[in-house]
C-alpha cells in the first residue's frame, strides 16, 4: 500500500484530496495542515519524512495571497520557493516521488493562445516569481517529480475562492464589480484532486511538468456570469463590468493553460 503525505491539507485542494481519498482504499494518506507542518521549517519537515515511509508527497502548501505577496515578498519566497526546496531535498533523500502544485502565474500573459508546458515562464508579480523559483529548485534537485500547474482554482463547497465569494455577495444583495481584463480557465479543486490521484499516483505518466484545467477559457466577468446563472441569480444580482479595476499586483492578461 502506497503511503502519501499531503501538505497544506486545509486548503482547497487539500480538502478535495481528503474527500477524494475515500475512493482510493488502496492508498494510505497522511494529511498535514500548514499549522501542523510548516514546509519552510526544514527541521520539522525532516522529522515527519524521516519517521514514515512515504511513496509520494503531494505538496499543496503555498502562499497564495497574490496581493499580499507584493507587500511581503520574503514570506512568499520563504514558503513557495524555500519550502519547495526543502521538500525536494528531503523527498530526494528518502526516495519519495514529489507531486508539486504550481500556477498559471509563472507566465506573463502576453501570449495570444494557451500556454504549453514548454513555453518560457516570465512571471510579472511576486507570487508568480516565488512559485517559479520553487519549480526551478524541484527540477534541479529531484528527478522523480511531477509539477502540476493549474489556474483559477475554486470549490463550490469549501475554501476562500472566487466562486463562493461571488455567490455569497450576490445572495446578500451586494454590488459585484468585476473585471474582464484577464482571461483564464477556472478549475474545480475536486477535479484536480481526482486527476492527481487517477492520472499520476495510480497512472503511468512520466515524470515532468503538466498543465491541468477543467474549465473553458473565460474572463473573471464571464466566470461571474456563469456562477450567477448556475445558481439562478443572473436576474437579481447586481453585476457590473468594471474596466477600471486596479490591483497592487500585476496580473497576466492571458493565463489560459493548454491541458496535458
N, C-alpha and C positions, 0 to 999 in steps of 0.2 A: 504494500500500500504506500503510495507516494504521499509524503508529508509536505504541506505548503504553508509557508509563512506569508501572511498578508499584512503589510504595514499600512498605517493610515486607515484602519478599518472602520472608523466612524464617519468617514467622508462618503460622498455619493456613491463612488464606485466600490468602496469597501463594503458598504451596506448592501449593495447589489450583489457582490460576490458572496456575502454571507447568506443572502436569500437563495442564490443560485446553487450554493454548495449542497443544499438539501437534495438536489437531483444528481449528486455525484457521491454515492455512499462508498465508492472505492477510493476516495481521496480523503486524507486526514488534514484538516485545516487548523491553523493556529492564527487567530485574528488578534492583532495588536493595534490598539488605537494610539494616536500620537501622544496622548498623555501617559500611556503605558510604555511606549518605546519611541524615543527621540532618535531619529536616524542621524542627526547631526552630532550625537554623543557616541563616539566610536566605542568607548569602553562598555557602555550599556548594550549597544548593538552586538558587540563581540560576545558578551555573556550569553545573550539569547541564542545566537547562532552556534556558539560552542556547545551549548547544553542539549541541543536537539540535532537529529539527523534529518535535515530538510532536503527534499529533492528540488523544490522550487521556492523562489521568493518573488511574490508579486508586489512590487513597490508602488503603492497608491499614495504614499505620504508625499506631500508637496506644499509649498507656499503658493497659493493660487490667487491671492488678492492682487489683481493687476494694478489697481490704483495705488494701494499701499506699498507695493514693491518699489514704486518710484520714490517714495519717501524713506523707505527702509531697505535700500539695495543690499546692505550687508546681511540682513536677515534672510532675504530671498536667496542670495547665493549660498548662505550657510546651509539652508535646507535643500534647495533644488540642485545645487552643484556639489558642495562638500558632502552632503548627506548621501547623494547618489554615488559619490566616490567611495565613501565608507562601505556602503552596501556592496558595490562592485568588488572591492578588495577582499572583503570577508567571504562573499559568495565564491569568489575565485579560489580562496584558500581552502574552502570546505567542499568544493565541487558541487555547488548549488547553482542551478540554472536560474538566471535573473530575468524576470519579466518586468520591464520598467515602463511606466506610463508617461508619455510626453505630449506635446501640444502643437497645434497648428501655428501658434505664435512664434515658432522658430523661423517663420518666413516673413518677408517684408510686405507681402500683399501686392506687389507690383506686377505679378504675372497675370495675364488675362484668363488663362484656363486653370484647371485644377492642378494642384501641386502633386508631383510624383515623389516617391521616396528618394530618388536620386537628385532631385533639384537642390540647388545650393541654398542652405539656410542663411538668413540675414535678418536677425531679429531687430525690431525697431523700438522695443521697450525693455525695461529691466527684467520683467517676468520672463519674456521670451529668451533673453540673453542668458538668464540663470538656468533655464531648462535646457538650452542648447549646450551649455558648459557641462551639465550633468550627463547629457548624451555622449559628449566627447570623452569624458572620463570613463564611462562604461565601455565605449568602443575600444579604448586604448587598453583597459585593464583586464576585461574578462571576455574570452572568446565565446563562451556559452551564454549568450544573451539574446533577448528579444526586446526591441524598443517599439512600443506601440503608440504612435501619435494619433490623437483624436481631437475633436473640436466641439465647442459649444455644448458641453456636457450638461445634461439635465435629468431629473427624475420627477415623475408626477406625484410620488408619494412621500419622498423624503429629501432632505438637504436644502441648502440655500441656493436657489438657481433661478434662472430667468422664467422658466415655465411657472413655477409656483408663485413667484413674485407678481407676475402679470395676472395670474388667476386670482390671487388674494386681493390685489388692489382693485381689480375690476369688480369683484364681489362687494368690496367696500365702497364702491362708487367713486374711487379716486381717479383723477386725471392721469392718463398714460401718454407721456411724451416720449416717442420712440424714434430713433434714427434709422435711416435706410442707407447710411454711408458705408456700412460693412456688409460683406457677403460671406456666408459660410454654410456649414452643414450641421444642424442640430443633431446631437447624438444621445440617445437614451442610454443611461448607465446600465440598465438591465440587459440591453442588447450587447453592450460592450463586455459585460461580465460573462455572458454566455459565449461570446466569441473567444475570449481568452481561455476559458475552460475547455470548450469543444475543439477549437482550431489549433490552439497552441499546446496547452497542457496535455490534452488527450489526442491531439492531432499529430501530423508528421511534417510540420512546416520546418524549413531550415532556419538556423539562427540568422538574425538580421533585423532590419527595420521595416515596419509595416504601418500602413495608414488604415484606420477604421472609422467609418461613419455609417449611420443607418438612416440618415435623412436626406432629403433633396436640397440642393443649394437654394438659399433664400437670404433675405436681409433680416435684421432684428425686427424691423417693422412687419415684414412678411410673416415672420415666425409668431409675432404677437397676434396677427390676424388669424393664423391657424389655431392658436391656443383658444382665442375667444370663440371662434366658430365651433371648435370641437366641444366646447362647454356651453354652447347655446347663449353666448353673451355678446355676440357681434352687434346686435341691435341696441343693446342697452349700455355697453361700455363706452367710455369717453376716450377713444384712441385718436391721438394727434400725431401726424408726421412732423418730426422736428429736425429740420435740416441744419439747424444752428447748434445742435447738441455738442457740447465740449467736454472732454475728459482730460485729466492730467497726463495719463499715459497715451502715447500714440498707438493707434490700433491699425492692423493691416487691413487695407481696403478689400482685399480678396484673400480669404484663407480657406478656400474650398480644397479639400484633400481628395485625391483620387484613391479610392479604397483599393486595397490589395489583398 
